[in-house]
Amino acid sequence: MDWRTPLAVTMFIQTILSLLSRVIPTIAPTLLPQAGLDPSLVGLFDAMNTIGAMIFLVAGTPLIRHSGNIRTLQIGLLLGVAGLGLLVFPFWLPIALMNLLCGCGYGTSAPAGSDLLLRYSPAHRRTLIFSIKQAAVPLAGIVAGVALPFFVAHTGLPGTIAILMLVTLASALLVQPVRDKLDRDRDPRQPLGFNIFLSAGNLSAPFRCVARSPRLVQMSFVAFCNSVGQGVIYAYLITYLVASLHFDLQVAGTIFAVLQVSGVVGRVLLGWLADRFNASMAILRASSLTSALAVAAFAFSSAAWPPAAFILLASISGLACASWAGICLAEAARAALPGEVSEATSGVTLVYYIGFVIGPVLFAGLLGLSDSYRLGLLITAALTACGALRLAVRPRQGG
């Protein structure tokens, strides 16, 4: 089997898992008031999604080894179905648990997908293939930004939740025919159980793997800085446009979709350029700097701007803020020791998920203290720019 089938399967599943992670940020202006909550709290709930992903990344490697990559991704989808079911209860605790479960499901996508693609992808196309897979994230954002507000308006929240549950369950069943072929390298003798998942050796493995390689340390820091900017824009763009600039929800969702379309194009384009010119680090540095400038531009936006200005800014943000992950994961897979791809990509992903948590939480805190979106966006831009500065320093040899 060549690389096309594994890429198609992993990208398809990651699109669905990413869609589930965008549910709360997309429908927060409708869902949270019904639960008696202020929409500005969306960043805290979004952080729960990331924490759920981190739980799997820290502890989930034994499941991948035992069950295989495809089965692990299917389990991730089923966790999403269970999480969506909790949204029938309009209360803060079920909403938080929903994000935690969907986050655990999404956490399967990086280590399981990366391990599978590394085994099948040719070296000269690896960055492009990883970037195409990661394009599933903004692709899901397109669907979320356009479809979810539409379904909420026409079927209500219960109907929207039911549709998402059916789509997610169908996706898990749809990839079953290729499971045996793609999971041939699984090890059924790998023991499972809470004592295995929670053992000190298993929990520390991703961090130990990153710490051994200067290149992985560098990629982790750059990924963290970029994830702060992406996390804030993804979590708060719609709420910012609606609550601060008084946009209609569907108009704001359309602008969010433009951001995602640009992100799809950007991930594929930057991955192709990185392979074509062997210039991963230069492209990643330019992307990090542009991300910082785009976030800063949002800080000075106003309702007086013409719609075309927001569309242009959303396009630039998608090309930069949402296009770096494939390059980082491809570099992490290259730097990993044989047999440690899952641990290496889990470690780098864990670090940038910390950024996805810290970014929205920090932004929520700044918004609560100052009631100023501008201050939060400027601080986010400064943190994002640190990634470009780190890339100006070459890591010492050894990774």
C-alpha positions in Angstrom: 0.0 0.0 0.0 1.4 3.4 -0.9 1.1 6.7 1.1 -2.2 7.9 -0.4 -4.6 5.6 1.5 -3.0 6.2 4.9 -3.0 10.0 4.2 -6.7 10.0 3.1 -7.8 8.0 6.2 -5.8 10.0 8.7 -6.8 13.3 7.2 -10.5 12.3 7.1 -10.5 11.2 10.8 -8.6 14.3 11.9 -11.1 16.5 10.1 -13.9 15.0 12.1 -12.0 15.1 15.4 -11.0 18.7 14.7 -14.6 19.6 13.9 -15.6 18.4 17.4 -12.9 20.6 18.9 -14.5 23.6 17.2 -18.0 23.0 18.4 -17.9 25.2 21.5 -15.9 28.2 20.1 -18.3 28.3 17.1 -21.7 28.1 18.9 -20.6 29.7 22.2 -22.7 32.9 21.6 -25.8 30.7 21.5 -24.9 27.7 23.8 -23.3 29.5 26.8 -26.1 32.0 27.4 -28.6 29.1 27.4 -26.5 27.5 30.2 -26.5 30.8 32.1 -22.8 31.6 31.2 -21.1 34.6 29.7 -19.8 34.0 26.2 -16.4 35.4 27.2 -15.8 32.2 29.1 -15.4 30.3 25.8 -11.6 30.3 26.2 -11.8 28.4 29.5 -14.0 25.7 27.9 -11.7 25.6 24.9 -8.8 25.0 27.3 -10.6 21.9 28.6 -10.5 20.5 25.1 -6.8 20.9 25.0 -6.3 19.4 28.5 -8.2 16.4 27.3 -5.9 16.0 24.3 -2.9 16.3 26.6 -4.2 13.5 28.8 -4.1 11.2 25.8 -0.8 12.4 24.6 0.8 11.8 28.0 -0.7 8.4 28.6 -2.0 6.9 25.3 1.1 5.4 23.7 0.4 1.9 25.1 -3.0 2.0 23.4 -1.5 2.8 20.1 1.0 0.0 20.4 -1.6 -2.5 21.5 -4.5 -1.6 19.2 -2.9 0.0 16.2 -3.2 3.5 14.8 -6.5 3.1 13.1 -8.2 1.5 16.0 -6.9 4.2 18.3 -8.3 6.9 16.0 -11.7 5.1 16.0 -11.7 5.1 19.8 -11.0 8.9 19.6 -14.1 9.3 17.4 -16.2 7.3 19.9 -15.0 9.5 22.8 -16.3 12.4 20.7 -19.7 10.8 20.4 -19.9 10.3 24.1 -18.9 14.0 24.7 -21.5 15.4 22.3 -24.2 13.5 24.2 -23.4 15.5 27.3 -24.5 18.7 25.6 -28.1 17.8 26.1 -27.6 19.1 29.6 -27.3 23.0 29.5 -25.0 23.3 32.5 -21.3 24.2 32.9 -20.2 20.8 34.1 -21.5 18.8 31.2 -20.1 21.4 28.8 -16.7 21.1 30.4 -16.8 17.3 30.4 -17.8 17.3 26.7 -14.7 19.4 25.9 -12.5 17.0 28.0 -13.8 13.9 26.2 -13.6 15.5 22.7 -10.1 16.6 23.6 -9.1 13.1 24.5 -10.4 11.9 21.2 -8.6 14.7 19.3 -5.4 13.8 21.1 -5.2 10.5 19.2 -4.7 12.3 15.9 -1.1 13.5 16.3 0.8 10.4 17.6 -1.4 7.7 15.8 -1.5 9.7 12.5 2.1 10.7 12.5 3.3 7.2 13.3 1.2 5.8 10.4 2.3 8.5 7.9 6.0 8.2 8.8 5.9 4.5 7.9 4.3 5.0 4.5 5.5 8.5 3.3 8.5 8.9 1.0 11.2 11.1 2.6 11.2 13.7 -0.2 7.5 14.3 0.3 7.2 14.0 4.1 6.7 17.6 5.0 4.1 18.0 2.4 2.2 14.9 3.5 2.3 15.9 7.1 1.1 19.4 6.2 -1.7 18.0 4.1 -2.8 15.9 7.1 -2.7 18.9 9.4 -4.7 20.9 6.8 -7.6 18.9 8.3 -7.7 21.3 11.3 -8.6 24.4 9.3 -10.7 22.3 7.0 -12.8 21.4 10.0 -12.9 25.0 10.9 -14.5 25.8 7.5 -17.2 23.3 8.2 -17.7 24.6 11.7 -17.8 28.3 10.8 -20.3 27.8 7.9 -22.3 24.7 8.9 -22.8 24.9 12.7 -24.3 28.4 12.8 -26.6 27.3 9.9 -27.7 24.2 11.7 -28.2 26.0 15.0 -30.4 28.6 13.2 -32.5 25.9 11.4 -32.6 22.9 13.7 -31.7 24.3 17.1 -29.0 23.1 19.4 -30.5 19.6 19.9 -30.7 19.0 16.2 -27.2 20.2 15.6 -25.8 17.9 18.3 -27.7 14.9 16.9 -26.3 15.5 13.4 -22.7 15.8 14.8 -23.1 12.5 16.7 -24.4 10.6 13.7 -21.6 12.0 11.5 -18.9 11.1 14.0 -20.2 7.6 14.6 -20.5 7.0 10.8 -16.9 8.1 10.4 -15.7 5.5 12.8 -17.5 2.8 10.9 -16.4 4.1 7.5 -12.7 3.5 8.1 -13.1 0.0 9.5 -12.4 -1.8 6.1 -8.8 -0.6 6.0 -8.1 -1.2 9.7 -6.6 -4.7 9.3 -4.2 -3.6 6.6 -3.0 -0.4 8.3 -2.8 -1.9 11.8 -0.7 -4.9 10.9 2.2 -3.6 13.0 0.2 -3.5 16.3 1.4 -5.5 19.2 -1.5 -7.3 21.0 1.0 -8.4 23.7 1.4 -4.8 24.8 -0.3 -4.8 28.2 -3.1 -2.2 28.9 -4.6 -1.0 32.2 -4.6 2.0 34.4 -1.4 0.8 36.0 0.3 0.9 32.6 -1.2 4.2 31.4 -0.4 6.0 34.7 3.0 4.5 35.3 5.8 7.0 35.8 7.7 5.6 32.8 4.8 5.9 30.4 3.8 9.4 31.6 7.3 10.8 31.3 8.3 9.1 28.0 7.2 12.0 25.7 9.1 14.5 27.7 12.2 12.4 28.0 12.1 11.9 24.3 12.0 15.6 23.6 14.6 16.5 26.2 17.2 14.2 24.5 17.1 16.1 21.2 18.0 19.8 20.8 16.0 19.9 17.6 12.9 18.6 19.4 13.4 21.2 22.1 13.6 23.9 19.5 10.5 22.6 17.7 8.6 22.4 20.9 9.3 26.0 21.9 8.4 27.3 18.4 5.3 25.2 18.4 4.3 26.6 21.9 4.7 30.2 20.8 2.7 29.7 17.6 0.0 27.7 19.4 -0.6 30.7 21.8 -1.5 32.9 18.8 -3.5 30.2 17.0 -5.3 29.2 20.2 -6.5 32.7 20.9 -7.6 33.5 17.3 -9.4 30.2 17.1 -11.1 30.5 20.5 -12.0 34.1 20.4 -12.4 35.4 16.8 -16.1 34.7 16.5 -16.8 36.0 20.1 -14.7 39.1 19.5 -16.5 39.9 16.3 -20.0 39.3 17.8 -19.5 40.7 21.3 -17.1 43.5 20.7 -17.7 44.6 17.1 -21.4 43.6 17.0 -21.2 41.3 14.0 -24.1 38.9 13.2 -23.2 35.4 14.2 -23.4 34.0 10.7 -21.3 36.9 9.3 -18.7 36.2 12.0 -18.8 32.5 11.2 -18.2 33.3 7.5 -15.1 35.3 8.4 -14.0 32.5 10.6 -14.5 30.1 7.6 -12.3 32.4 5.5 -9.6 32.0 8.1 -9.9 28.2 7.9 -9.9 28.1 4.0 -6.7 30.1 4.0 -5.3 27.8 6.6 -6.0 24.8 4.4 -4.2 26.4 1.5 -1.4 27.7 3.7 -0.6 24.3 5.2 -0.4 22.6 1.9 1.5 25.4 0.2 4.0 25.8 3.1 4.6 22.1 3.2 5.2 21.9 -0.5 7.6 24.9 -0.4 9.5 23.3 2.5 10.0 20.1 0.6 10.6 21.8 -2.8 13.3 24.2 -1.5 14.5 22.2 1.6 13.7 25.4 3.6 11.6 24.2 6.5 13.2 26.5 9.1 13.1 29.7 6.9 9.4 29.1 6.1 8.6 28.4 9.7 10.3 31.6 10.8 8.5 33.7 8.3 5.2 32.1 9.3 5.8 32.8 13.0 6.6 36.4 12.4 3.6 36.9 10.1 1.4 35.3 12.7 2.5 37.8 15.3 1.8 40.7 13.0 -1.7 39.4 12.0 -2.7 39.0 15.7 -1.5 42.5 16.3 -3.6 43.8 13.4 -6.7 42.3 14.9 -5.9 44.3 18.1 -6.4 47.5 16.2 -9.4 46.4 14.1 -12.8 48.2 14.5 -16.4 48.0 13.4 -15.7 50.9 11.1 -13.4 48.7 8.9 -15.0 47.5 5.6 -15.8 43.7 5.4 -13.1 43.3 2.8 -10.5 44.3 5.4 -11.6 41.6 7.8 -11.6 39.0 5.0 -8.1 40.0 4.0 -6.9 39.9 7.5 -8.5 36.5 8.1 -6.8 35.2 4.9 -3.4 36.4 6.1 -4.0 34.9 9.6 -5.0 31.6 8.1 -1.8 31.4 5.9 0.4 32.1 9.0 -1.4 31.3 12.3 -2.8 28.0 11.1 -0.1 26.7 8.8 2.9 25.8 11.0 1.9 22.5 12.6 2.6 20.2 9.7 6.2 21.5 9.4 6.8 21.1 13.1 5.5 17.6 13.3 7.4 16.5 10.2 10.6 17.9 11.7 9.8 16.1 15.0 9.3 12.8 13.2 12.6 13.3 11.4 14.5 14.1 14.6 13.0 11.1 16.5 15.0 8.0 17.2 13.8 4.8 15.5 10.8 3.4 17.2 10.1 6.7 19.1 8.0 8.6 16.5 4.8 8.4 18.7 6.7 9.6 21.8 8.5 12.4 19.9 5.4 13.7 18.1 3.4 13.3 21.4 6.0 15.4 23.2 6.1 18.2 20.7 2.3 18.2 20.5 2.0 18.2 24.3 4.1 21.4 24.5 2.1 23.2 21.9 -1.1 22.1 23.5 0.1 23.8 26.6 0.2 26.9 24.5 -3.3 26.2 23.4 -4.3 26.1 27.1 -2.3 29.1 28.3 -3.2 31.3 25.3 -7.0 31.3 25.7 -6.8 31.2 29.6 -4.4 34.1 29.7 -6.6 36.0 27.2 -9.7 35.3 29.3 -7.9 36.6 32.4 -6.7 39.8 30.7 -10.2 40.3 29.3 -11.7 40.0 32.7 -9.2 42.3 34.3 -9.1 45.0 31.7 -12.3 44.5 29.6 -9.9 45.1 26.6 -9.6 42.7 23.7 -6.8 44.9 22.4 -4.5 44.3 25.4 -5.0 40.6 25.2 -4.3 40.5 21.5 -1.1 42.6 21.7 0.3 40.4 24.5 -0.6 37.3 22.4 1.2 38.8 19.4 4.3 39.4 21.5 4.4 35.8 22.7 3.9 34.5 19.2 6.8 36.6 17.9 9.1 34.7 20.4 8.9 31.7 18.1 10.4 33.5 15.2 13.2 34.8 17.5 14.0 31.2 18.6 14.3 30.0 15.1 17.1 32.5 14.5 19.3 30.4 16.8 20.5 27.1 15.5 20.2 24.2 17.9 23.4 22.6 19.0 24.3 19.2 17.4 22.8 16.0 18.8 19.2 16.1 17.5 
